[in-house]
Amino acid sequence: MVIRNPKDFWAGLMFMAFGLAFVAIAYGTPDFVNELFGGKVVPGYQIGSPTRMGPAYFPVLLGMMLAILGAIVFFRSFVSQIVGEAAAVKLPFNAIDLAVVVGVFVVLTYVAKWINISNDWAMLGSALVISVLAVAFRPDAKALALILASSLAFAYLLKPLGLVLASIILIFVCAYGGHEFKWKEVAILSVVLVVFSVLVFVKALVLPFPVCPSFIDNCPIR
């Protein structure tokens, strides 16, 4: 089989790899892998049920969806009608950029350990530094850097800031990574998505997400 669209080929492989990795980390490694290594490689978490979700339910579901999407994109690369320059893979970064990213995370992790603060601040600080560097020196990689940084920020800010503020930060940072950024449109989108998230995940599914910041004792939304 001939790869007609290298962009779809590598994107599909990446989606499948990330999706299956999320499933393996959340659900735990399968029995044949554990037998091969003589023990449980990744213990995983409880998956629960649709009405009473465990910590592994959501990442397993999203990981499977991402892997399936990756498989579709992967096989499409062999029959794609998009060929030539439009299908060529053009990375917005190089090996030196990756080395800088790794170095930022390593340095700030050691700094956090040295000044005796939580490693969460090192992760958030690294995401901020890398985002600024991408916007300033690698504008083509701005979208990739900001989307990854916003996801990392949401994960670390959900507990201290609550679902509402963490979601607003996620949406604004992601939107800034796009080609156009309009405050009014992003603000309206933030309100709609925050209301939707609270109604679906907190009210309907009764997931234990903190809605308000941790410093607010009596949150009006339960």
N, C-alpha and C positions, 0 to 999 in steps of 0.2 A: 504494500500500500504506500502511496506517495502522499507526503504531507503537503497539502496545497496551501494551508494557512498556518504558518509557524506561530503567529500570535495566538490563535485559538488553541493550538497544540500545547504550548507552554502554560497558557492561562488555565486550560482544563486540568493539566497535571498539578498545577499549584492549588486549584480549588479542591481537587480530590485529596491531595496530601494534607492540606489544612483541615478539611472536613473529617477525614478518618483519624487524624491526630486528636481532634476535639472529642470524637467518640471514644477513642482509646483512653484518653486521660480521664474523661468523665465516667465512663462505664467500667473501665478497667480492661486490662489485656485479656484476650480470650484464653481458653484452657490450653490450647496447643502451644501457645507462646510461653505460658507459665511452665508447662511441662518441659519445654526446651531449655529454659533457664533454671529449672529446679525450684521454682517458687513464684509467688505473685510479683510480677514486674511492676505493674501499676495497680494499686488496690482499687481505685475507682470509688464512686459514691453511690448512694441509694437512688434508684431511678424513680420509684413511686408509681403513681397512676395519674391519668389526666385530671381527675378530680382532686387528687392530693399529691401534687408534684414533689418529688425529691430533688436534691441539689443537682442530680445528674440528668434530670428529665429534659430541661431546656437546652443545655449544650449538646446532648445526644441528638435531639430532634433537629436542631440547627445544623449540627455537623453532618448528619445524614442528608439533609436537604442540600447543603453545600457540595457534598461529594457527588450527589446525583446530578446537580447542575454542572459540576466539573466534568462528569462523564459525558454529558450531552455536548458540552463545548469541545471536549477532547475528540469525540467521534465526528463532530461537525468539521473539524480541521481537515479531514480527509476528503470531504465532499464540498467544501466551501467554494463559492463562486468568486469570493474576494481573494485575489491573488496579486502578486507583484509587490509594488511599493506599499500599497495599503495594508498588506498582510505581514510586512516585515516587522520584526521585533526591534523596537527602539527603547532601550532602557534609559530612563532619565537620570541615572546615577551610574557610578563606576565602582571599582574595587576600593579605591581610596575613600570614597564616600562611605562605603560599608564599614571600613576600618575606623573612620571617624565616629560613626554611630556607635559601634561597639566600645570604642574608647570613652565616649561620653558616659555611657551606662556604667562602665567599670570604674571610672574616676569618681563619678558622683556617688556610686555605691560605697566606695571606700571613704569618701568625705562624710557621708551620712553615718557610717560606722565610727569614724574618728570623732565626730562631734556628738555622738551618742543620740541620734534621732532615728525615727522609724525609717525603714527602707522604703516605705510608701512615698516619702518625700523625695527620695532619690529617683524613683521611677517617674514621678510627676515632673521633677526638675529636668530629668533627661529628655522627657517628651517635649517640654517647653523649649529647651536649648536646641534640639534637633529641628523642631518646627521653625524656629527663628532662622536657623542656618539654611534650611530648605527654602524659605521664602526669600531670603536675601541672596543666596548664591546658586540655588538650583530651582528656579521657578517652575521648570517642567515636572519636578518631583513634589511640588507643593501639595497637590491633591493627595498623593499617596502618604506623605508625611503627616498631614493634618488629619486625615481620616484615621490613621493608626493611632496618632496621639490622642484624638478625641475619644476613641474607644478605650484606650488605656486610662485616660482621665476619668471617664464615666465609671470604670470598674473600681478605681480607688476613691472616687468622690461620692459614690452612691451612699455609703454608710454615714459619713460625717455630714454631708450636705442634703441628703434625702433625694428621692426620685425626681421631684420637681426641678430643683436647681441643677442637679447632675444632668438631667435630660436637656435643659436649656443650654448648658455649656456644650454638651455633645452636638446639638443641632447647629449652634452658632459656629463652632469650630469647623464642623464638616462643611457647612455652607460657605465659609470663607475659603475653603480649598477649591471651590468651583471657579468657573470662568467669570461669572457675574455674582456680585454680592449686594443685595438690596436690603437695608435694615428693616423696612416695613414688611416686606414679604417674608423674611426670615422670622420676624417677631410673630406674625400671624401663624406661620407654620409651627412655631414653637408652642404657642398656646393650644393649637389644635392637637398636636401630638402629645403634649403633656396631659391634657384632659383625656384623650384616648387611652394613654398608658395607665393613668390612675383608675379609670373606669374598668378597663379590661383586666389588668394584672392585679390591682389591689382590691377592687370591689367584686368583680366577677369571679376571678380565679383565686382570690384570697391568698395571694402570695405575700410572704412576710417582708415586703420591701418597705423600708422607712420612707415616708412621704415627705416629712419636714426635716430640717436640719436637726442634728443631735442636741443642739443647745436650746431647742424649743421643747419645753416639758409637755405642754398641753397642745398637741397638734390638732387643728380643727378638722383635719381629714383623717379618718380612721378606716 
